[in-house]
Amino acid sequence: MKIQNPFESGHIRNYILLYASVVVIMILFFIASTLFNNVEKVEKKVFDTNITKIVPIQKAEKKETRFKLMDKAY
């Protein structure tokens, strides 16, 4: 079986139509994504620059349990 040259057999037209249809579909998806994509304006975040007093956290009391943790982690 001999492989035919697509330029001589006329199949090149089918390849060009396939390529063109893929490009058209990509362009249509791009247009649809830009039309239906609602971009909302994002407000700028402002951080509080006032220095507040840090309240120290009280340490929790040590509670005795039935289980003892290992002295060394492996």
Secondary structure by P-SEA (a helix, b strand, c coil): ccccccccccaaaaaaaaaaaaaaaaaaaaaaaaaaccccccccccccccccbbbbbbbccccccccccccccc
